[in-house]
């Protein structure tokens, strides 16, 4: 298909983070299972509260819930892009808290096929740290019982951020390696597709960062959103993005205020 995602022959999976493994560990399964169970319960409770506020009007509750979850899915794509951009360009494997995620994303560029050999829990468990139970519990506490749509919105948002790594994996797999439902989700635009994500995997990896659905990618790149962020970071602390280090001309253009990716 010319997507650039054919898995290289003779290549083996490469682990770049110390202590990493492709084998799913019991603690990974426990983290992921407990996180998704908790998120489901938070979401179900929020919908029940919305239904109570609507005096049991199921149609209205369904409408509010669908609109809330749809808007959360859309914002989650943007969120995945900001996260992906930040860990691709700043920090390293020794960075506190986020080091494991940073090391995995930055190493992914040198061995992008490795992700396809990971099982679900092994692939997504690291994202259960920033988007897991403590985060949703805090948001739920701050929102209070009077604002169940806030809890529902951020529960779906965090769930999508965790799942984005699995959607990301699918975009590196051929159609034959994916199940029919995976291919349908990609073809429908609900998850990031192969050809769109392949555009990210060209040096200096300066665009197409969103990996939930990718729907935000074109507008973010055309507006120069991430170049503007890099310019702000550089002005604040003098730290250059990894994309700048790979392409000095990109740095020069950004510092001149030429932010758009054509």
C-alpha positions, 0 to 999 in steps of 0.5 A: 500500500506504500504506507511505509509501515511494512515491518523490516525483514530480519529486524528483531524487537529492540528494547531501549529502556533498562529492565523493559520486557515484551513479556506481560508481567502480573503487576502490569495486568493488575495495574491495567485491570484495576485502572479500567475497572475503576474508570468504568465505575467512575463513568457508570456512576457519573451517568447514573448521576446525570440520569438523576439530574434529568429526573430519569429521562433516559433519552436526555441522559443518553444525549448528554452522555454521548455529547460528553464522551464524543467531545472527550474523545476529540480533546483526547486526540489533542491531549495525545498529541501534546503528550507525544510531542513533549515526550518525543522532544524533552527529557530522557529515560532518567526523567523522574516519574515520566522517564519510562514513558519518555524512554519508550517513545524516544526509542520507538523511532529507532525500532518502531516495529517493537511495539507490535510485539507487545501484548495489551497490558504490557503496552499500555500500563505505563500510561496508567500512571499519569491517567490512572485511578488517582487522577480520576479520583482527584477530578471526581472529588474536585467536581463533586456530585453536582458536576457528573459530566466533568467526571465523565468527560475526564474519565473518558479522556484518561481512558482514551489517553491510555488506549492511545498507545494501543491505537498507536500499536495498531497503526504499526501493524499491517491489515493482515495482522489486525483483526477486522474490528481494528481495521474498521476502527482505523478506516472509520477514523475513530482510531489513528490509521496507518498512512496518517501515522506513517507521516510522523515517522520521518526525521525530524519527527516534527509533526503528526503527533496525535495518536487517538484518531489523528483528527487534530493533526492537520490543523495543529501542523498547519497552524504551527502549534508545536513549533510555537510551543517549542519556541516558548520553551526555548525562550523560557529555559533555553532547552532545544527540542529533539526535533531541532537537534535533528534538523537545525534548519527547523530550529532556524525557521522556528526562531524566525517565527516560521511555524507552519509545517507545509 
